[in-house]
Amino acid sequence: MFDSHVHAGPDVLERIGDDAAVARAYALADFSGFVLKAHYESTVGRAHAAARSTGQTVYGGVALNQHCGGINPSAVAAALGAGGRVIWMPTADAHTQHTADLPRLCHQVPRIGSHTFAVPPVDERATEATEAVLALIADHDAVLATGHLSGDECRWLSERARFYGIGRVLFTHPSYTVPGLDPSAVRALVEGGGHAEITTYQLLHQPGCTAAMLARVAEAAGDRLVLSSDAGQPDSPSPPEALMLLVETLAAEGLDRGRLEAAASTVPTSLFAPR
């Protein structure tokens, strides 16, 4: 098993354990590795340290939120140049996050001010910077993750990713509250290229989410499905347990277990591994 989306401490939010504790949990569960994500810090160095200390495959990257100035090609160049494997478009500071009144760093520290970020077609002013970011991702054959951006932005990013020859696109939990896409929209995204993610966080914490709803999204994604935990919260199971729970839950909805297990192992492994 390979978990392509997990949070660990230190973080601006409370987490279930630090990098070492999370890595140990995966090792005990016989996972091959994981992708370490943070909304407000590059995880490239942290992933390298975790991989070296455990022998697991651990990847990191950077999310383009307020801490690095949003859509910032310099932050992307630094992360990828240091060995990062994934660039997340704005997550906690996406305009969608603000509209949905979901947690953001500026809620905890009001003195820093509130800044939100978007890409075309929502914010045409971001075109030049976003195109530069996409070119860098292509140069490094890294993963473009769409973050919490809207469906229209995901479609624009998918089209521009094809233009730049980006072969690794991950639509970040598209059926989560943000961007809140239905199965038909998810199907259209993956038909244009890329993979669609479903997370255990959705199952456990997303208002109105049901196992049946996630099963329909999984069916829409087909062989382009990626299952991840998005765990690390103190009120979630340990990350490996969380991912296995998602597989079991979707299997109970009648989905093929072999495909689900592939979506939590070989599919994300191939998506993130350098060639």
C-alpha positions as CSV (number, residue, x, y, z in Angstrom):
1,M,0.0,0.0,0.0
2,F,1.1,3.6,-0.7
3,D,-0.7,6.6,0.8
4,S,-0.4,9.6,-1.5
5,H,-1.8,12.2,0.9
6,V,-1.1,12.4,4.7
7,H,-0.5,15.1,7.2
8,A,2.0,15.0,10.1
9,G,3.5,17.3,12.7
10,P,4.9,19.8,13.1
11,D,2.1,21.8,11.6
12,V,-0.1,24.8,12.3
13,L,-2.9,22.4,13.1
14,E,-2.7,19.6,15.7
15,R,-1.7,16.3,14.2
16,I,-1.8,12.7,15.3
17,G,2.0,12.5,15.4
18,D,5.2,13.8,13.9
19,D,6.9,12.6,10.7
20,A,8.8,9.9,12.5
21,A,5.6,8.6,14.3
22,V,3.6,8.5,11.1
23,A,6.4,6.8,9.2
24,R,6.7,4.1,11.9
25,A,2.9,3.5,11.6
26,Y,3.2,2.9,7.9
27,A,6.2,0.7,8.4
28,L,4.4,-1.4,11.0
29,A,1.5,-1.7,8.5
30,D,3.9,-2.9,5.8
31,F,3.2,0.1,3.5
32,S,5.8,0.9,0.9
33,G,5.6,4.6,1.5
34,F,3.6,7.8,1.5
35,V,3.4,11.5,0.3
36,L,3.8,14.0,3.1
37,K,1.6,17.1,2.7
38,A,1.4,20.4,4.6
39,H,-0.7,23.4,3.7
40,Y,1.8,25.9,5.0
41,E,5.3,24.4,4.6
42,S,7.3,22.7,2.0
43,T,7.6,19.0,2.9
44,V,10.5,18.2,0.6
45,G,13.2,18.2,3.3
46,R,11.0,16.4,5.8
47,A,10.2,13.7,3.3
48,H,13.9,13.2,2.5
49,A,14.6,12.8,6.2
50,A,11.8,10.4,6.8
51,A,12.8,8.3,3.8
52,R,16.4,8.1,4.9
53,S,15.5,7.1,8.5
54,T,13.0,4.5,7.6
55,G,14.0,3.1,4.2
56,Q,10.5,3.8,3.0
57,T,9.7,5.8,-0.2
58,V,8.5,9.2,1.0
59,Y,7.8,12.2,-1.3
60,G,7.2,15.8,-0.5
61,G,6.3,19.0,-2.3
62,V,4.8,22.5,-1.7
63,A,1.2,23.8,-1.6
64,L,0.9,27.3,-3.1
65,N,-0.8,29.1,-0.2
66,Q,-0.2,32.4,1.6
67,H,3.1,31.3,3.2
68,C,4.8,31.3,-0.2
69,G,2.9,34.1,-1.8
70,G,0.4,31.9,-3.6
71,I,1.1,31.0,-7.3
72,N,4.8,31.6,-6.9
73,P,7.2,30.1,-9.5
74,S,10.2,30.7,-7.3
75,A,8.7,28.6,-4.5
76,V,8.0,25.9,-7.1
77,A,11.5,26.0,-8.6
78,A,13.0,25.7,-5.1
79,A,10.8,22.7,-4.1
80,L,11.3,20.8,-7.3
81,G,15.0,21.6,-7.5
82,A,15.4,20.1,-4.0
83,G,13.7,16.9,-5.1
84,G,10.0,17.6,-4.6
85,R,7.6,15.4,-6.5
86,V,4.4,17.3,-6.2
87,I,3.1,20.8,-6.5
88,W,-0.3,21.4,-5.0
89,M,-2.3,24.4,-6.3
90,P,-3.8,26.6,-3.6
91,T,-5.5,24.5,-0.9
92,A,-6.3,26.2,2.4
93,D,-6.0,29.7,0.8
94,A,-7.9,28.9,-2.4
95,H,-10.8,31.3,-3.0
96,T,-13.1,28.3,-2.7
97,Q,-11.8,27.6,0.9
98,H,-12.7,31.2,1.8
99,T,-16.1,31.0,0.3
100,A,-16.9,27.8,2.1
101,D,-15.6,29.3,5.4
102,L,-13.2,26.4,5.9
103,P,-10.1,26.7,8.1
104,R,-7.2,28.9,7.1
105,L,-4.1,30.2,8.8
106,C,-5.4,33.8,8.8
107,H,-8.2,32.6,11.0
108,Q,-5.6,31.6,13.6
109,V,-3.4,34.7,13.1
110,P,-5.6,37.6,12.0
111,R,-2.7,40.1,12.0
112,I,-1.3,38.4,8.8
113,G,-4.3,39.5,6.8
114,S,-6.5,37.4,4.5
115,H,-5.3,36.5,1.0
116,T,-7.0,34.1,-1.4
117,F,-5.6,32.7,-4.6
118,A,-7.1,31.5,-7.9
119,V,-6.1,30.7,-11.4
120,P,-7.8,31.2,-14.8
121,P,-10.6,31.4,-15.7
122,V,-11.4,32.7,-12.2
123,D,-8.4,35.1,-12.0
124,E,-6.9,35.9,-15.4
125,R,-4.3,38.0,-13.7
126,A,-2.6,34.8,-12.5
127,T,-2.1,33.5,-16.0
128,E,1.6,34.3,-16.4
129,A,2.6,33.0,-13.0
130,T,0.5,29.8,-13.4
131,E,1.9,29.1,-16.8
132,A,5.4,29.5,-15.4
133,V,4.6,27.0,-12.6
134,L,3.2,24.5,-15.1
135,A,6.3,24.8,-17.2
136,L,8.5,24.0,-14.2
137,I,6.3,21.0,-13.3
138,A,6.8,19.7,-16.8
139,D,10.5,20.3,-16.7
140,H,10.8,18.1,-13.6
141,D,8.2,15.5,-14.6
142,A,6.5,16.2,-11.3
143,V,2.8,15.8,-10.2
144,L,0.4,18.7,-10.7
145,A,-2.2,18.4,-7.9
146,T,-5.2,20.8,-8.3
147,G,-5.6,21.6,-4.6
148,H,-8.9,23.1,-3.5
149,L,-9.5,25.0,-6.7
150,S,-12.9,25.1,-8.5
151,G,-14.1,22.8,-11.2
152,D,-13.6,25.4,-13.9
153,E,-10.0,25.9,-12.7
154,C,-9.4,22.2,-12.7
155,R,-10.5,22.0,-16.3
156,W,-8.3,24.9,-17.3
157,L,-5.3,23.3,-15.5
158,S,-6.0,20.0,-17.2
159,E,-6.0,21.7,-20.6
160,R,-2.8,23.6,-20.0
161,A,-1.1,20.5,-18.5
162,R,-1.7,18.8,-21.8
163,F,-0.2,21.8,-23.6
164,Y,3.0,21.6,-21.5
165,G,3.2,17.8,-21.7
166,I,2.6,17.2,-18.0
167,G,1.9,13.5,-17.7
168,R,1.1,13.4,-14.0
169,V,-2.1,15.3,-13.0
170,L,-4.0,14.5,-9.7
171,F,-7.4,16.1,-9.2
172,T,-7.3,16.6,-5.5
173,H,-10.4,15.0,-3.8
174,P,-12.7,16.6,-6.5
175,S,-15.9,15.4,-4.7
176,Y,-14.8,17.0,-1.4
177,T,-16.7,20.2,-0.2
178,V,-14.2,22.2,-2.3
179,P,-14.5,21.9,-5.3
180,G,-17.6,19.8,-4.7
181,L,-17.9,18.1,-8.1
182,D,-20.4,15.4,-8.9
183,P,-19.5,12.0,-10.5
184,S,-20.3,13.2,-14.0
185,A,-17.9,16.1,-13.6
186,V,-15.2,13.8,-12.2
187,R,-15.6,11.4,-15.1
188,A,-15.2,14.3,-17.6
189,L,-12.0,15.4,-15.8
190,V,-10.3,12.0,-15.9
191,E,-11.4,11.5,-19.5
192,G,-9.3,14.6,-20.3
193,G,-6.3,13.0,-18.6
194,G,-5.2,12.7,-15.0
195,H,-6.3,10.8,-11.9
196,A,-9.1,11.6,-9.4
197,E,-8.6,11.2,-5.7
198,I,-11.0,10.0,-3.0
199,T,-9.9,10.3,0.7
200,T,-10.8,8.8,4.0
201,Y,-11.1,12.3,5.4
202,Q,-14.1,12.7,3.2
203,L,-15.7,9.6,4.5
204,L,-15.1,10.6,8.1
205,H,-15.4,14.3,8.2
206,Q,-17.1,15.8,5.1
207,P,-20.6,17.0,5.9
208,G,-23.2,15.0,3.9
209,C,-20.7,12.5,2.6
210,T,-21.8,8.8,2.4
211,A,-20.1,5.6,1.4
212,A,-22.5,5.3,-1.5
213,M,-21.7,8.8,-2.8
214,L,-18.0,8.0,-2.8
215,A,-18.6,4.7,-4.5
216,R,-20.3,6.6,-7.4
217,V,-17.3,8.9,-7.7
218,A,-15.0,5.8,-7.7
219,E,-17.0,4.3,-10.5
220,A,-16.8,7.6,-12.4
221,A,-13.0,7.7,-12.0
222,G,-12.6,4.0,-13.2
223,D,-8.9,3.0,-13.6
224,R,-7.9,6.6,-12.9
225,L,-8.9,6.4,-9.3
226,V,-6.4,7.1,-6.4
227,L,-7.4,6.3,-2.9
228,S,-5.6,8.1,0.0
229,S,-6.1,8.7,3.7
230,D,-5.7,12.5,4.0
231,A,-5.4,11.5,7.6
232,G,-3.2,12.9,10.4
233,Q,-6.0,14.6,12.4
234,P,-6.3,13.6,16.1
235,D,-9.9,12.5,15.6
236,S,-9.1,10.2,12.6
237,P,-7.6,6.7,12.8
238,S,-3.9,6.3,12.2
239,P,-3.1,7.0,8.6
240,P,-2.6,3.4,7.5
241,E,-5.7,2.3,9.3
242,A,-7.6,5.1,7.7
243,L,-6.6,4.1,4.1
244,M,-7.5,0.5,4.7
245,L,-10.8,1.6,6.1
246,L,-11.6,3.4,2.9
247,V,-10.8,0.3,0.8
248,E,-13.0,-1.8,3.0
249,T,-15.9,0.7,2.9
250,L,-15.9,1.0,-0.8
251,A,-15.6,-2.8,-1.2
252,A,-18.7,-3.2,0.9
253,E,-20.5,-0.9,-1.6
254,G,-19.9,-3.6,-4.2
255,L,-16.8,-2.2,-5.9
256,D,-14.1,-4.6,-7.1
257,R,-11.5,-5.1,-4.3
258,G,-8.7,-5.6,-6.7
259,R,-9.2,-2.2,-8.3
260,L,-9.6,-0.5,-5.0
261,E,-6.3,-2.0,-3.7
262,A,-4.6,-0.9,-6.9
263,A,-5.9,2.6,-6.4
264,A,-4.2,2.6,-2.9
265,S,-1.0,1.0,-4.0
266,T,0.3,0.5,-7.6
267,V,-1.6,3.4,-9.2
268,P,-0.3,6.2,-6.9
269,T,3.1,4.6,-6.7
270,S,3.4,4.9,-10.5
271,L,1.9,8.4,-10.5
272,F,4.5,9.8,-8.1
273,A,7.7,7.7,-8.8
274,P,10.3,9.4,-10.9
275,R,11.1,7.7,-14.2
